Amino acid sequence: MSHGPKDWPRAVLFDFDGVVVNSEPLHFYATHEVLKAERVEITEDEYYRELIGFDDRGMFRHVFERRGLPLEPKTMLALMARKSRVMMQLIHERRFGALPGVEELVRGLWRTTPLAICSGALREEIEAMLEGVALRDCFSVIVAAEDVTVGKPDPQGYLLTLRLLSEKIARGAANPNGAAAPLKPADALVVEDAPKVIQSVKAAGFPTLGVATSYPLMKLADATWQARSLRPDEVLEQIPQLKARFIA
């Protein structure tokens, strides 16, 4: 794995909820409301302890399985649709913001390094929140829940993100450094907040930065690097290789 300052990372892949934007409270509220209508109660502690890192389908399946409850396909689809409607209402009410340091870090990297989003959220939600924090132009690829057959914590989404970004670089659309060789997992940095996802993408060969926005640092021990936030000074201290890529 080459982590030299001149050639690494060739791309940075960001999770979205709880990494780029402070949207996990919105997801909890929306999940709580739609499950309450089904007479299923979920606590905030359970949400943060067990459900961060899942896409909506995996989350609802996990909740019902843990309670020994049946979940018919039509009920699953109805839950997902209702949660999406609640989420979009909260987004339109601007009940979210970029997490500390994100705007500076993303703006400092995007001119030199291709950036992408890989999220278990729906594309409509991601696009709306990125526009809301004025960062949509910084990400040349977005992979959302609809784009994969197996959601997080499986690494399929990150592998797809890498492939799509690699193809875009090869076409020259996101290629500030002229490198056209296909991207491999070791060429990219994944920025995540969910321990289970960090474990899975690390096993797939990705170097990882675990950011302690949803879990304490001690829970992120499997990450290659850990940071309390994405404030540039903290991230660059942890990963000096990024200094050559960062433009203040």
Backbone as CSV, one residue per row, in Angstrom:
resi,resn,N_x,N_y,N_z,CA_x,CA_y,CA_z,C_x,C_y,C_z
1,MET,0.848,-1.188,0.000,0.000,0.000,0.000,0.885,1.239,0.000
2,SER,0.744,2.066,-1.035,1.581,3.254,-1.140,0.877,4.449,-0.518
3,HIS,1.479,5.028,0.513,0.915,6.198,1.148,1.880,7.380,1.034
4,GLY,2.665,7.404,-0.042,3.581,8.506,-0.247,2.832,9.801,-0.490
5,PRO,3.378,10.944,-0.090,2.665,12.208,-0.177,2.345,12.628,-1.602
6,LYS,3.108,12.137,-2.598,2.870,12.570,-3.970,1.802,11.746,-4.677
7,ASP,1.559,10.537,-4.241,0.636,9.683,-4.985,-0.526,9.144,-4.163
8,TRP,-0.626,9.535,-2.915,-1.735,9.035,-2.106,-2.292,10.151,-1.233
9,PRO,-3.613,10.193,-1.075,-4.606,9.344,-1.727,-4.968,9.873,-3.112
10,ARG,-5.301,8.978,-4.012,-5.764,9.384,-5.333,-7.246,9.734,-5.317
11,ALA,-7.928,9.396,-4.230,-9.343,9.745,-4.079,-9.706,9.658,-2.595
12,VAL,-10.726,10.412,-2.209,-11.255,10.330,-0.845,-12.751,10.053,-0.955
13,LEU,-13.183,8.981,-0.273,-14.581,8.558,-0.312,-15.206,8.802,1.065
14,PHE,-16.199,9.643,1.093,-16.839,10.027,2.358,-18.164,9.292,2.550
15,ASP,-18.373,8.773,3.760,-19.730,8.472,4.181,-20.452,9.816,4.274
16,PHE,-21.763,9.786,4.477,-22.506,11.049,4.459,-23.117,11.388,5.816
17,ASP,-24.140,10.618,6.236,-24.805,10.904,7.502,-23.841,10.706,8.667
18,GLY,-23.698,11.735,9.486,-22.804,11.646,10.631,-21.347,11.857,10.301
19,VAL,-21.037,12.094,9.028,-19.668,12.398,8.618,-19.620,13.768,7.942
20,VAL,-20.444,13.957,6.922,-20.499,15.242,6.228,-21.519,16.167,6.888
21,VAL,-22.695,15.631,7.185,-23.744,16.454,7.793,-24.238,15.826,9.097
22,ASN,-24.770,16.676,9.953,-25.304,16.233,11.241,-26.752,15.781,11.051
23,SER,-26.927,14.673,10.348,-28.263,14.224,9.965,-28.735,13.000,10.728
24,GLU,-27.887,12.387,11.546,-28.350,11.213,12.288,-29.540,11.527,13.199
25,PRO,-29.583,12.702,13.864,-30.784,13.011,14.657,-32.056,13.031,13.804
26,LEU,-31.951,13.466,12.542,-33.106,13.462,11.653,-33.526,12.028,11.333
27,HIS,-32.535,11.181,11.045,-32.844,9.787,10.732,-33.484,9.093,11.931
28,PHE,-32.975,9.386,13.136,-33.591,8.774,14.316,-35.031,9.224,14.467
29,TYR,-35.272,10.511,14.349,-36.632,11.021,14.508,-37.565,10.398,13.477
30,ALA,-37.142,10.362,12.215,-37.988,9.811,11.161,-38.248,8.328,11.388
31,THR,-37.199,7.595,11.783,-37.349,6.166,12.058,-38.297,5.937,13.220
32,HIS,-38.116,6.694,14.282,-38.966,6.570,15.472,-40.429,6.815,15.122
33,GLU,-40.687,7.844,14.306,-42.059,8.200,13.981,-42.740,7.121,13.143
34,VAL,-42.049,6.589,12.136,-42.707,5.594,11.278,-42.869,4.259,11.993
35,LEU,-41.935,3.916,12.870,-42.074,2.670,13.627,-43.173,2.786,14.682
36,LYS,-43.314,3.966,15.257,-44.369,4.175,16.255,-45.738,3.912,15.647
37,ALA,-45.903,4.262,14.376,-47.175,4.004,13.697,-47.438,2.511,13.535
38,GLU,-46.359,1.715,13.589,-46.484,0.257,13.519,-46.490,-0.372,14.916
39,ARG,-46.562,0.481,15.936,-46.538,0.037,17.333,-45.224,-0.667,17.681
40,VAL,-44.156,-0.187,17.075,-42.806,-0.669,17.380,-42.036,0.504,17.963
41,GLU,-41.554,0.358,19.175,-40.826,1.442,19.842,-39.319,1.235,19.676
42,ILE,-38.629,2.321,19.405,-37.172,2.283,19.315,-36.614,3.460,20.106
43,THR,-35.598,3.215,20.891,-35.005,4.286,21.690,-33.832,4.907,20.947
44,GLU,-33.484,6.101,21.365,-32.331,6.776,20.766,-31.055,5.983,21.025
45,ASP,-30.948,5.390,22.224,-29.774,4.583,22.549,-29.652,3.391,21.605
46,GLU,-30.757,2.714,21.335,-30.718,1.565,20.430,-30.324,2.001,19.020
47,TYR,-30.873,3.130,18.592,-30.547,3.620,17.249,-29.044,3.847,17.101
48,TYR,-28.455,4.574,18.036,-27.033,4.895,17.918,-26.139,3.692,18.204
49,ARG,-26.604,2.792,19.033,-25.795,1.622,19.378,-25.789,0.568,18.274
50,GLU,-26.927,0.401,17.591,-27.065,-0.745,16.695,-27.329,-0.412,15.229
51,LEU,-27.848,0.757,14.915,-28.405,0.962,13.584,-27.612,1.887,12.679
52,ILE,-26.687,2.659,13.231,-25.874,3.520,12.372,-25.013,2.641,11.467
53,GLY,-25.009,2.963,10.196,-24.257,2.181,9.223,-25.152,1.361,8.316
54,PHE,-26.397,1.099,8.746,-27.350,0.395,7.894,-28.015,1.362,6.918
55,ASP,-28.429,0.848,5.747,-29.375,1.606,4.951,-30.770,1.355,5.525
56,ASP,-31.798,2.015,4.976,-33.132,1.908,5.562,-33.652,0.472,5.551
57,ARG,-33.437,-0.222,4.457,-33.932,-1.595,4.350,-33.281,-2.482,5.417
58,GLY,-31.965,-2.388,5.540,-31.260,-3.187,6.529,-31.634,-2.803,7.948
59,MET,-31.882,-1.512,8.162,-32.245,-1.038,9.496,-33.596,-1.596,9.924
60,PHE,-34.614,-1.452,9.063,-35.936,-1.955,9.426,-35.916,-3.474,9.599
61,ARG,-35.180,-4.152,8.735,-35.085,-5.610,8.867,-34.473,-5.985,10.217
62,HIS,-33.410,-5.274,10.604,-32.739,-5.546,11.876,-33.689,-5.310,13.052
63,VAL,-34.427,-4.213,13.036,-35.329,-3.883,14.135,-36.398,-4.960,14.296
64,PHE,-36.986,-5.373,13.196,-38.057,-6.366,13.284,-37.506,-7.740,13.670
65,GLU,-36.327,-8.100,13.135,-35.743,-9.393,13.501,-35.400,-9.445,14.981
66,ARG,-34.861,-8.352,15.527,-34.489,-8.322,16.941,-35.701,-8.517,17.845
67,ARG,-36.867,-8.131,17.346,-38.082,-8.243,18.147,-38.903,-9.482,17.799
68,GLY,-38.384,-10.299,16.875,-39.097,-11.504,16.487,-40.397,-11.221,15.758
69,LEU,-40.459,-10.084,15.066,-41.675,-9.674,14.370,-41.557,-9.954,12.879
70,PRO,-42.650,-10.362,12.244,-42.613,-10.554,10.787,-42.570,-9.203,10.081
71,LEU,-41.949,-9.185,8.930,-41.885,-7.953,8.140,-42.159,-8.306,6.688
72,GLU,-43.397,-8.091,6.279,-43.793,-8.394,4.908,-43.180,-7.378,3.948
73,PRO,-42.909,-7.807,2.698,-42.325,-6.873,1.722,-43.130,-5.587,1.559
74,LYS,-44.448,-5.675,1.556,-45.253,-4.459,1.379,-45.121,-3.534,2.589
75,THR,-44.959,-4.133,3.783,-44.751,-3.306,4.972,-43.394,-2.627,4.914
76,MET,-42.374,-3.364,4.471,-41.038,-2.780,4.320,-41.080,-1.583,3.374
77,LEU,-41.720,-1.743,2.224,-41.791,-0.652,1.249,-42.542,0.548,1.814
78,ALA,-43.603,0.282,2.563,-44.372,1.379,3.154,-43.556,2.119,4.206
79,LEU,-42.827,1.380,5.032,-41.971,2.007,6.037,-40.920,2.890,5.379
80,MET,-40.260,2.376,4.341,-39.220,3.140,3.665,-39.791,4.403,3.022
81,ALA,-40.964,4.288,2.416,-41.577,5.452,1.766,-41.970,6.504,2.793
82,ARG,-42.557,6.066,3.926,-42.954,7.028,4.959,-41.747,7.695,5.588
83,LYS,-40.696,6.921,5.835,-39.492,7.520,6.422,-38.899,8.560,5.466
84,SER,-38.897,8.251,4.167,-38.358,9.202,3.197,-39.152,10.501,3.200
85,ARG,-40.479,10.400,3.320,-41.300,11.616,3.342,-41.009,12.456,4.578
86,VAL,-40.862,11.796,5.738,-40.542,12.533,6.969,-39.165,13.181,6.843
87,MET,-38.203,12.427,6.314,-36.848,12.971,6.155,-36.847,14.206,5.258
88,MET,-37.537,14.138,4.141,-37.525,15.272,3.211,-38.195,16.494,3.842
89,GLN,-39.213,16.273,4.668,-39.831,17.399,5.361,-38.834,18.051,6.322
90,LEU,-38.101,17.229,7.073,-37.095,17.758,7.998,-35.983,18.481,7.243
91,ILE,-35.592,17.937,6.109,-34.551,18.576,5.301,-35.027,19.928,4.789
92,HIS,-36.261,19.988,4.314,-36.800,21.259,3.813,-36.905,22.290,4.933
93,GLU,-37.037,21.810,6.158,-37.075,22.721,7.310,-35.669,23.105,7.772
94,ARG,-34.653,22.604,7.049,-33.241,22.917,7.324,-32.823,22.526,8.739
95,ARG,-33.241,21.342,9.178,-32.860,20.872,10.512,-31.558,20.075,10.462
96,PHE,-30.572,20.586,9.787,-29.287,19.910,9.669,-28.225,20.948,9.343
97,GLY,-26.982,20.539,9.432,-25.883,21.417,9.058,-24.642,20.579,8.820
98,ALA,-23.646,21.171,8.199,-22.376,20.472,8.022,-21.716,20.290,9.381
99,LEU,-21.070,19.164,9.573,-20.374,18.903,10.829,-19.090,19.728,10.917
100,PRO,-18.564,19.936,12.126,-17.388,20.799,12.296,-16.211,20.389,11.421
101,GLY,-15.691,21.365,10.691,-14.505,21.152,9.869,-14.774,20.631,8.479
102,VAL,-15.974,20.137,8.220,-16.249,19.476,6.941,-16.097,20.434,5.764
103,GLU,-16.709,21.599,5.869,-16.645,22.530,4.738,-15.204,22.898,4.408
104,GLU,-14.402,23.169,5.428,-13.004,23.546,5.192,-12.204,22.379,4.612
105,LEU,-12.407,21.176,5.146,-11.655,20.023,4.661,-12.029,19.685,3.228
106,VAL,-13.317,19.636,2.949,-13.764,19.293,1.594,-13.304,20.344,0.596
107,ARG,-13.490,21.613,0.936,-13.063,22.682,0.025,-11.548,22.697,-0.144
108,GLY,-10.826,22.263,0.871,-9.371,22.231,0.784,-8.831,21.086,-0.037
109,LEU,-9.646,20.039,-0.246,-9.183,18.858,-0.977,-9.702,18.766,-2.411
110,TRP,-10.860,19.334,-2.682,-11.549,18.984,-3.924,-10.833,19.470,-5.190
111,ARG,-9.993,20.509,-5.086,-9.285,20.984,-6.281,-8.133,20.066,-6.687
112,THR,-7.647,19.252,-5.767,-6.496,18.399,-6.055,-6.827,16.912,-6.063
113,THR,-7.940,16.540,-5.464,-8.227,15.129,-5.231,-9.690,14.826,-5.532
114,PRO,-9.985,13.837,-6.379,-11.384,13.471,-6.619,-12.061,13.023,-5.333
115,LEU,-13.254,13.542,-5.099,-14.022,13.225,-3.898,-15.340,12.574,-4.285
116,ALA,-15.815,11.663,-3.426,-17.076,10.976,-3.687,-17.807,10.740,-2.382
117,ILE,-19.106,10.496,-2.507,-19.960,10.135,-1.385,-20.417,8.694,-1.569
118,CYS,-20.354,7.914,-0.490,-20.934,6.570,-0.476,-21.809,6.477,0.762
119,SER,-23.105,6.379,0.564,-24.029,6.494,1.692,-25.145,5.462,1.612
120,GLY,-25.660,5.104,2.782,-26.840,4.268,2.849,-28.127,5.074,2.794
121,ALA,-28.018,6.397,2.670,-29.195,7.258,2.552,-29.701,7.254,1.111
122,LEU,-30.899,7.790,0.913,-31.470,7.894,-0.421,-30.852,9.079,-1.159
123,ARG,-30.757,8.941,-2.480,-30.106,9.987,-3.277,-30.779,11.343,-3.103
124,GLU,-32.099,11.362,-3.072,-32.820,12.622,-2.931,-32.415,13.338,-1.646
125,GLU,-32.258,12.578,-0.564,-31.867,13.162,0.713,-30.445,13.711,0.642
126,ILE,-29.525,12.922,0.065,-28.128,13.349,-0.030,-28.000,14.623,-0.857
127,GLU,-28.627,14.618,-2.034,-28.530,15.778,-2.923,-29.082,17.030,-2.252
128,ALA,-30.223,16.887,-1.578,-30.846,18.054,-0.948,-29.971,18.616,0.169
129,MET,-29.387,17.728,0.980,-28.556,18.225,2.083,-27.227,18.783,1.585
130,LEU,-26.639,18.171,0.556,-25.403,18.727,-0.006,-25.643,20.125,-0.578
131,GLU,-26.768,20.309,-1.260,-27.107,21.642,-1.758,-27.292,22.599,-0.589
132,GLY,-27.895,22.093,0.495,-28.157,22.936,1.655,-26.902,23.437,2.337
133,VAL,-25.809,22.652,2.281,-24.549,23.089,2.898,-23.548,23.569,1.840
134,ALA,-24.027,23.753,0.602,-23.235,24.319,-0.499,-21.973,23.522,-0.801
135,LEU,-22.092,22.182,-0.782,-20.932,21.334,-1.092,-21.196,20.386,-2.263
136,ARG,-22.344,20.514,-2.923,-22.680,19.562,-3.986,-21.638,19.562,-5.099
137,ASP,-21.078,20.714,-5.409,-20.134,20.801,-6.527,-18.812,20.108,-6.250
138,CYS,-18.544,19.748,-5.000,-17.248,19.162,-4.643,-17.185,17.656,-4.871
139,PHE,-18.316,17.003,-5.072,-18.343,15.539,-5.160,-18.741,15.108,-6.570
140,SER,-17.811,14.449,-7.252,-18.068,14.073,-8.641,-18.840,12.765,-8.771
141,VAL,-18.904,11.975,-7.711,-19.664,10.724,-7.713,-20.428,10.620,-6.404
142,ILE,-21.686,10.214,-6.494,-22.496,9.899,-5.313,-23.095,8.519,-5.506
143,VAL,-22.851,7.632,-4.568,-23.489,6.319,-4.557,-24.430,6.281,-3.360
144,ALA,-25.705,6.010,-3.641,-26.745,6.035,-2.617,-27.332,4.642,-2.435
145,ALA,-28.306,4.553,-1.530,-28.903,3.253,-1.202,-29.484,2.562,-2.425
146,GLU,-30.050,3.351,-3.355,-30.678,2.765,-4.536,-29.685,2.118,-5.489
147,ASP,-28.409,2.413,-5.334,-27.408,1.991,-6.317,-26.791,0.632,-6.025
148,VAL,-27.092,0.045,-4.886,-26.454,-1.217,-4.502,-27.516,-2.276,-4.218
149,THR,-27.114,-3.534,-4.345,-28.023,-4.639,-4.019,-27.867,-5.081,-2.577
150,VAL,-26.708,-4.801,-1.986,-26.454,-5.101,-0.576,-25.940,-3.822,0.074
151,GLY,-26.644,-3.356,1.112,-26.276,-2.103,1.749,-25.178,-2.262,2.781
152,LYS,-24.772,-1.127,3.328,-23.788,-1.137,4.407,-24.314,-1.947,5.582
153,PRO,-23.447,-2.594,6.329,-21.982,-2.464,6.357,-21.221,-3.219,5.275
154,ASP,-21.908,-3.911,4.358,-21.204,-4.571,3.259,-20.418,-3.517,2.458
155,PRO,-19.209,-3.860,1.977,-18.392,-2.879,1.250,-18.796,-2.661,-0.195
156,GLN,-19.885,-3.307,-0.656,-20.267,-3.185,-2.056,-20.371,-1.733,-2.506
157,GLY,-20.960,-0.889,-1.662,-21.146,0.505,-2.037,-19.831,1.228,-2.262
158,TYR,-18.868,1.014,-1.386,-17.568,1.677,-1.546,-16.825,1.143,-2.763
159,LEU,-16.940,-0.140,-3.030,-16.290,-0.697,-4.220,-16.925,-0.138,-5.491
160,LEU,-18.251,0.034,-5.496,-18.919,0.646,-6.636,-18.501,2.105,-6.781
161,THR,-18.450,2.822,-5.673,-18.014,4.224,-5.703,-16.631,4.345,-6.312
162,LEU,-15.729,3.467,-5.890,-14.362,3.493,-6.412,-14.349,3.237,-7.914
163,ARG,-15.146,2.267,-8.366,-15.173,1.953,-9.796,-15.717,3.118,-10.611
164,LEU,-16.817,3.720,-10.144,-17.399,4.838,-10.875,-16.460,6.038,-10.912
165,LEU,-15.784,6.293,-9.801,-14.842,7.403,-9.758,-13.649,7.119,-10.662
166,SER,-13.199,5.874,-10.669,-12.081,5.485,-11.533,-12.439,5.688,-13.002
167,GLU,-13.667,5.315,-13.369,-14.112,5.503,-14.744,-14.185,6.982,-15.101
168,LYS,-14.621,7.786,-14.164,-14.721,9.221,-14.406,-13.335,9.845,-14.552
169,ILE,-12.409,9.396,-13.724,-11.031,9.880,-13.838,-10.457,9.500,-15.196
170,ALA,-10.701,8.269,-15.636,-10.179,7.804,-16.929,-10.721,8.640,-18.082
171,ARG,-11.951,9.133,-17.939,-12.539,9.988,-18.989,-12.044,11.418,-18.897
172,GLY,-11.317,11.721,-17.811,-10.748,13.056,-17.676,-11.654,14.066,-17.014
173,ALA,-12.859,13.642,-16.569,-13.809,14.592,-15.990,-13.460,14.964,-14.558
174,ALA,-12.712,14.114,-13.883,-12.353,14.403,-12.491,-10.903,14.040,-12.269
175,ASN,-10.046,14.593,-13.105,-8.671,14.125,-13.167,-7.685,15.275,-13.055
176,PRO,-7.554,15.902,-11.883,-6.640,17.037,-11.762,-5.177,16.666,-11.851
177,ASN,-4.837,15.387,-11.656,-3.425,14.997,-11.622,-2.984,14.187,-12.836
178,GLY,-3.871,13.934,-13.749,-3.504,13.228,-14.963,-3.321,11.736,-14.796
179,ALA,-3.604,11.169,-13.622,-3.431,9.738,-13.399,-4.650,9.001,-13.886
180,ALA,-4.470,8.048,-14.819,-5.602,7.365,-15.409,-5.638,5.884,-15.073
181,ALA,-4.658,5.384,-14.346,-4.667,3.966,-13.980,-5.881,3.688,-13.106
182,PRO,-6.519,2.524,-13.262,-7.701,2.210,-12.449,-7.397,2.306,-10.957
183,LEU,-8.332,2.849,-10.224,-8.168,2.964,-8.779,-8.343,1.606,-8.106
184,LYS,-7.502,1.346,-7.147,-7.637,0.173,-6.289,-8.017,0.662,-4.884
185,PRO,-8.602,-0.198,-4.057,-8.966,0.243,-2.703,-7.816,0.913,-1.952
186,ALA,-6.597,0.400,-2.116,-5.458,0.974,-1.397,-5.122,2.387,-1.845
187,ASP,-5.648,2.805,-3.019,-5.365,4.144,-3.538,-6.241,5.220,-2.906
188,ALA,-7.304,4.793,-2.234,-8.292,5.747,-1.734,-8.309,5.773,-0.212
189,LEU,-8.833,6.860,0.315,-9.088,6.987,1.753,-10.592,6.991,1.963
190,VAL,-11.081,6.131,2.837,-12.493,6.106,3.213,-12.653,6.820,4.553
191,VAL,-13.617,7.730,4.625,-13.906,8.470,5.851,-15.261,7.995,6.372
192,GLU,-15.263,7.358,7.540,-16.464,6.702,8.073,-16.610,6.973,9.563
193,ASP,-17.863,6.811,10.041,-18.108,6.942,11.477,-18.646,5.660,12.103
194,ALA,-18.961,4.642,11.298,-19.589,3.429,11.812,-18.567,2.295,11.935
195,PRO,-18.366,1.772,13.141,-17.355,0.722,13.344,-17.537,-0.501,12.445
196,LYS,-18.777,-0.953,12.253,-19.000,-2.139,11.423,-18.619,-1.891,9.974
197,VAL,-18.878,-0.696,9.497,-18.512,-0.368,8.116,-17.000,-0.238,7.993
198,ILE,-16.381,0.379,8.980,-14.920,0.493,8.974,-14.285,-0.887,8.890
199,GLN,-14.786,-1.824,9.650,-14.242,-3.184,9.622,-14.383,-3.816,8.245
200,SER,-15.540,-3.632,7.629,-15.788,-4.291,6.346,-14.968,-3.674,5.218
201,VAL,-14.842,-2.337,5.187,-14.094,-1.726,4.100,-12.589,-1.910,4.293
202,LYS,-12.157,-1.982,5.544,-10.753,-2.276,5.804,-10.407,-3.671,5.300
203,ALA,-11.317,-4.623,5.517,-11.096,-5.986,5.022,-11.069,-6.027,3.503
204,ALA,-11.736,-5.055,2.849,-11.730,-4.979,1.387,-10.498,-4.262,0.852
205,GLY,-9.639,-3.746,1.749,-8.382,-3.145,1.325,-8.301,-1.643,1.370
206,PHE,-9.329,-0.983,1.910,-9.326,0.483,1.976,-8.646,0.984,3.246
207,PRO,-7.722,1.926,3.159,-7.306,2.672,4.351,-8.500,3.508,4.841
208,THR,-8.641,3.646,6.143,-9.829,4.300,6.680,-9.478,5.355,7.719
209,LEU,-10.258,6.424,7.713,-10.226,7.422,8.772,-11.545,7.312,9.516
210,GLY,-11.495,6.933,10.778,-12.687,6.870,11.614,-12.876,8.193,12.324
211,VAL,-14.043,8.809,12.158,-14.304,10.099,12.784,-15.336,9.908,13.887
212,ALA,-15.016,10.431,15.070,-15.798,10.153,16.282,-16.975,11.100,16.438
213,THR,-17.843,11.118,15.433,-19.040,11.940,15.507,-20.222,11.164,16.077
214,SER,-20.246,9.861,15.855,-21.362,9.028,16.321,-20.947,8.043,17.402
215,TYR,-19.677,7.670,17.411,-19.134,6.717,18.381,-17.863,7.302,18.988
216,PRO,-17.514,6.905,20.222,-16.255,7.377,20.816,-15.057,6.797,20.085
217,LEU,-13.923,7.465,20.234,-12.702,7.030,19.551,-12.366,5.566,19.823
218,MET,-12.612,5.107,21.035,-12.257,3.735,21.385,-13.019,2.716,20.543
219,LYS,-14.177,3.103,20.009,-14.954,2.203,19.158,-14.438,2.169,17.727
220,LEU,-13.523,3.071,17.404,-13.021,3.198,16.031,-11.610,2.638,15.884
221,ALA,-11.218,1.754,16.792,-9.843,1.253,16.832,-9.449,0.492,15.573
222,ASP,-10.425,-0.038,14.820,-10.104,-0.778,13.599,-9.723,0.141,12.446
223,ALA,-10.022,1.425,12.567,-9.673,2.362,11.495,-8.162,2.565,11.444
224,THR,-7.654,2.846,10.252,-6.223,3.110,10.084,-5.812,4.343,10.876
225,TRP,-6.662,5.356,10.847,-6.481,6.575,11.625,-7.802,6.931,12.295
226,GLN,-7.730,7.687,13.379,-8.938,8.150,14.061,-8.820,9.647,14.315
227,ALA,-9.965,10.339,14.253,-10.001,11.771,14.554,-11.313,12.092,15.263
228,ARG,-11.260,13.092,16.129,-12.471,13.482,16.853,-13.434,14.235,15.953
229,SER,-12.898,14.917,14.948,-13.727,15.671,14.016,-12.988,15.741,12.682
230,LEU,-13.607,16.390,11.698,-12.956,16.583,10.408,-12.385,17.994,10.266
231,ARG,-12.115,18.635,11.383,-11.407,19.913,11.305,-10.046,19.675,10.660
232,PRO,-9.687,20.467,9.647,-8.466,20.189,8.885,-7.213,20.038,9.731
233,ASP,-7.037,20.864,10.757,-5.808,20.757,11.542,-5.706,19.394,12.214
234,GLU,-6.818,18.874,12.687,-6.799,17.567,13.342,-6.568,16.440,12.333
235,VAL,-7.254,16.519,11.198,-7.110,15.465,10.184,-5.702,15.450,9.603
236,LEU,-5.159,16.620,9.306,-3.814,16.687,8.729,-2.744,16.246,9.726
237,GLU,-3.002,16.464,11.003,-2.068,15.973,12.021,-2.079,14.448,12.052
238,GLN,-3.252,13.855,11.920,-3.359,12.402,11.942,-2.835,11.769,10.650
239,ILE,-3.083,12.433,9.520,-2.702,11.894,8.210,-1.843,12.932,7.489
240,PRO,-0.558,13.002,7.781,0.298,14.032,7.176,0.343,13.945,5.652
241,GLN,0.078,12.755,5.083,0.096,12.602,3.627,-0.911,13.523,2.940
242,LEU,-1.951,13.931,3.651,-2.966,14.789,3.050,-2.494,16.240,2.897
243,LYS,-1.428,16.613,3.593,-0.986,18.003,3.527,-0.627,18.427,2.126
244,ALA,-0.067,17.502,1.349,0.304,17.824,-0.043,-0.919,18.011,-0.923
245,ARG,-2.060,17.502,-0.471,-3.296,17.596,-1.255,-4.171,18.769,-0.824
246,PHE,-3.908,19.309,0.329,-4.798,20.286,0.936,-4.414,21.708,0.556
247,ILE,-5.385,22.481,0.072,-5.172,23.894,-0.271,-6.074,24.716,0.623
248,ALA,-5.511,25.450,1.536,-6.311,26.241,2.489,-7.001,27.395,1.790
